[in-house]
Amino acid sequence: MARAAGEAGGSAVRAAGATGGSAARAAGEERALTSVAAGDRFEGEEPRDLPRLWHVTLSVSGEEAPLKEVRRALEQLAHDHPFLLTSRYANDHAEIRYWEEARDLHDAAAVALRLWGEHRQTAGLPPWEIVGLEVIDRQTYHQRIAEGYGPPPATPVGAHPF
């Protein structure tokens, strides 16, 4: 596993070669870490491998908290992350709905599962646990709406009591 400069051992990440291929590395030499921006495309990639939209519903619950604090925290989360469409809340549970751009369901779910914990302190969210997660693709979301079942359209936007 590559280590960033300054970590234990003082080893810096070394480039794997100009072509980015898997050229032989000297013993102990580490491979460069790379990232791919949303929308970037590799040679031979099929359109299905490109990022697409996923509708996420995240449910959390825990011990009771004052309603005003829950609402303020959810509004702060929405302010920090304007991708949040809507949230519903009570004093012991909440539901957050939003669209996530990701290559596949696995990536969208991974981001969703980190959302509450990563922003708990910055938004002042209650110490609740995730108790439910639904991630569906855009086509499935619109099909459910057209057939009259599934979550109602996420309007109005904002934080609302159950």
DABELBEL-V70341 format. One record per residue. N is the residue number from 1. RES is the residue in three letters. PHI is phi in radians with two decimals (* if undefined). Layout:
n=[N | N]
res=[RES | RES]
phi=[PHI | PHI]
This chain:
n=[1 | 2 | 3 | 4 | 5 | 6 | 7 | 8 | 9 | 10 | 11 | 12 | 13 | 14 | 15 | 16 | 17 | 18 | 19 | 20 | 21 | 22 | 23 | 24 | 25 | 26 | 27 | 28 | 29 | 30 | 31 | 32 | 33 | 34 | 35 | 36 | 37 | 38 | 39 | 40 | 41 | 42 | 43 | 44 | 45 | 46 | 47 | 48 | 49 | 50 | 51 | 52 | 53 | 54 | 55 | 56 | 57 | 58 | 59 | 60 | 61 | 62 | 63 | 64 | 65 | 66 | 67 | 68 | 69 | 70 | 71 | 72 | 73 | 74 | 75 | 76 | 77 | 78 | 79 | 80 | 81 | 82 | 83 | 84 | 85 | 86 | 87 | 88 | 89 | 90 | 91 | 92 | 93 | 94 | 95 | 96 | 97 | 98 | 99 | 100 | 101 | 102 | 103 | 104 | 105 | 106 | 107 | 108 | 109 | 110 | 111 | 112 | 113 | 114 | 115 | 116 | 117 | 118 | 119 | 120 | 121 | 122 | 123 | 124 | 125 | 126 | 127 | 128 | 129 | 130 | 131 | 132 | 133 | 134 | 135 | 136 | 137 | 138 | 139 | 140 | 141 | 142 | 143 | 144 | 145 | 146 | 147 | 148 | 149 | 150 | 151 | 152 | 153 | 154 | 155 | 156 | 157 | 158 | 159 | 160 | 161 | 162]
res=[MET | ALA | ARG | ALA | ALA | GLY | GLU | ALA | GLY | GLY | SER | ALA | VAL | ARG | ALA | ALA | GLY | ALA | THR | GLY | GLY | SER | ALA | ALA | ARG | ALA | ALA | GLY | GLU | GLU | ARG | ALA | LEU | THR | SER | VAL | ALA | ALA | GLY | ASP | ARG | PHE | GLU | GLY | GLU | GLU | PRO | ARG | ASP | LEU | PRO | ARG | LEU | TRP | HIS | VAL | THR | LEU | SER | VAL | SER | GLY | GLU | GLU | ALA | PRO | LEU | LYS | GLU | VAL | ARG | ARG | ALA | LEU | GLU | GLN | LEU | ALA | HIS | ASP | HIS | PRO | PHE | LEU | LEU | THR | SER | ARG | TYR | ALA | ASN | ASP | HIS | ALA | GLU | ILE | ARG | TYR | TRP | GLU | GLU | ALA | ARG | ASP | LEU | HIS | ASP | ALA | ALA | ALA | VAL | ALA | LEU | ARG | LEU | TRP | GLY | GLU | HIS | ARG | GLN | THR | ALA | GLY | LEU | PRO | PRO | TRP | GLU | ILE | VAL | GLY | LEU | GLU | VAL | ILE | ASP | ARG | GLN | THR | TYR | HIS | GLN | ARG | ILE | ALA | GLU | GLY | TYR | GLY | PRO | PRO | PRO | ALA | THR | PRO | VAL | GLY | ALA | HIS | PRO | PHE]
phi=[* | -1.30 | -2.00 | -1.39 | -0.98 | 1.67 | -1.40 | -0.86 | 1.64 | 1.12 | -1.41 | -1.71 | -1.23 | -1.88 | -1.16 | -1.58 | 2.06 | -1.07 | -1.48 | 1.33 | -1.36 | -1.84 | -1.02 | -1.02 | -1.95 | -1.15 | -0.94 | 1.52 | -1.30 | -1.92 | -1.44 | -1.24 | -1.56 | -2.25 | -2.26 | -2.14 | -1.28 | -0.98 | 1.66 | -1.11 | -2.35 | -1.65 | -1.00 | 1.42 | -1.23 | -1.45 | -0.96 | -1.16 | -1.49 | -1.36 | -1.02 | -2.48 | -1.59 | -2.21 | -1.57 | -2.01 | -2.15 | -1.94 | -1.95 | -2.29 | -2.76 | 3.06 | -1.14 | -1.02 | -2.37 | -1.03 | -0.96 | -1.08 | -1.21 | -1.10 | -1.08 | -1.06 | -1.13 | -1.17 | -1.14 | -1.14 | -1.07 | -1.15 | -1.18 | -1.19 | -2.33 | -1.15 | -1.24 | -1.16 | -1.43 | -2.73 | -2.46 | -2.11 | -2.63 | -2.40 | -1.34 | -2.33 | -2.83 | -2.66 | -2.35 | -2.06 | -2.19 | -2.84 | -1.78 | -2.14 | -1.70 | -2.73 | -1.18 | -2.62 | -1.05 | -0.99 | -1.15 | -1.11 | -1.17 | -1.08 | -1.12 | -1.07 | -1.23 | -1.63 | -0.93 | -1.10 | -1.15 | -1.21 | -1.95 | -1.04 | -1.31 | -1.12 | -1.69 | 1.27 | -1.23 | -1.10 | -1.38 | -1.56 | -1.83 | -1.32 | -2.07 | -2.83 | -2.62 | -2.21 | -2.26 | -2.28 | -1.32 | -1.05 | -1.08 | -1.12 | -1.02 | -1.20 | -1.13 | -1.06 | -1.10 | -1.10 | -1.49 | 1.49 | -2.29 | 1.62 | -1.19 | -1.13 | -0.89 | -1.37 | -2.33 | -1.34 | -1.23 | 2.25 | -1.77 | -2.34 | -1.17 | -1.14]
